[in-house]
Amino acid sequence: MMGLSGFMDFVRTQGVVGLAVGFILGGAISKVVTALVTDIINPLLGVVLGAAGGLKAASLNIGGVAILWGDFLSVTIDFLVIALVVYYGVRVLGLEKLDKKKDASF
């Protein structure tokens, strides 16, 4: 049983459980934000910018090449909203204070 106790010590000292919970919550938040951007923000921006098929379908055709600027803008908005949610979520919950440096005594 020596291996199991070593593993449990690793989990406790490295915060693996907290990392796993953060990873799962991050995935859930990402899905909610993607739905917000895809279903609400993009259609509104599509109407404002005059993109008939929605913002993701907006493109600029030069010769035989289509530059999909609408899709790029959509992904950028998605990233910015996720970054803001994470930043303010950490600030509001006070999680930045939980990650203290470990004492590096040898």
C-alpha positions in Angstrom: 0.0 0.0 0.0 3.0 2.3 0.0 2.3 3.3 -3.6 -1.3 4.4 -2.8 -0.2 6.6 0.1 2.5 8.3 -2.1 -0.1 9.0 -4.7 -2.5 10.5 -2.2 0.3 12.7 -0.8 0.9 13.9 -4.4 -2.8 14.7 -4.9 -2.9 16.7 -1.7 0.3 18.6 -2.2 -0.1 19.4 -5.9 -3.8 20.3 -5.8 -4.8 17.8 -8.5 -8.4 17.6 -7.3 -8.7 21.4 -7.5 -7.2 21.3 -11.0 -9.7 18.7 -12.1 -12.6 20.7 -10.7 -11.3 23.8 -12.4 -10.9 22.0 -15.7 -14.5 20.6 -15.6 -16.0 24.0 -14.7 -13.9 25.7 -17.4 -15.3 23.4 -20.0 -18.9 24.1 -18.8 -18.3 27.9 -18.8 -16.8 27.7 -22.2 -20.0 26.0 -23.6 -22.2 28.6 -22.0 -20.1 31.5 -23.3 -19.9 29.9 -26.8 -23.7 29.6 -26.8 -24.1 33.2 -25.7 -21.8 34.5 -28.5 -23.1 32.2 -31.2 -26.8 32.5 -30.4 -27.2 36.1 -29.2 -24.1 38.3 -29.8 -23.3 37.1 -33.4 -26.8 37.5 -34.8 -27.1 41.0 -33.3 -23.7 42.0 -34.7 -24.7 40.4 -38.0 -27.7 42.7 -38.2 -25.7 45.7 -37.3 -22.9 45.0 -39.7 -25.3 43.9 -42.5 -24.2 40.2 -42.7 -27.3 38.5 -44.1 -26.3 34.9 -43.0 -25.1 36.0 -39.6 -21.7 37.2 -38.4 -19.9 33.8 -39.0 -20.9 33.8 -42.7 -19.5 37.4 -43.3 -16.7 37.3 -45.7 -14.7 39.4 -48.2 -14.2 37.8 -51.6 -11.0 38.8 -53.4 -10.6 37.0 -56.7 -11.3 33.3 -55.9 -10.4 33.6 -52.3 -12.9 34.2 -49.5 -11.5 35.9 -46.4 -13.8 34.8 -43.5 -13.5 37.9 -41.3 -16.8 37.2 -39.6 -15.7 33.8 -38.3 -12.5 35.3 -37.0 -14.4 38.1 -35.3 -16.8 35.6 -33.8 -13.9 33.5 -32.4 -12.2 36.6 -31.0 -15.4 37.7 -29.3 -15.8 34.2 -27.8 -12.2 34.4 -26.4 -12.7 37.8 -25.0 -16.0 36.9 -23.2 -14.4 33.7 -21.7 -11.4 35.7 -20.6 -13.6 38.3 -18.9 -15.7 35.6 -17.2 -12.6 33.8 -15.9 -11.0 37.1 -14.7 -14.0 38.5 -12.9 -14.9 35.0 -11.6 -11.5 34.7 -9.9 -11.7 38.3 -8.6 -15.3 38.0 -7.3 -14.7 34.6 -5.6 -11.4 35.7 -4.2 -9.6 32.7 -5.6 -6.4 34.6 -6.3 -5.6 34.5 -2.6 -5.9 30.7 -2.4 -2.8 30.0 -4.6 0.0 30.8 -2.1 3.6 29.9 -2.8 4.7 26.8 -1.1 7.7 27.0 1.2 10.7 25.9 -0.7 12.8 24.6 2.1 15.2 21.7 1.3 
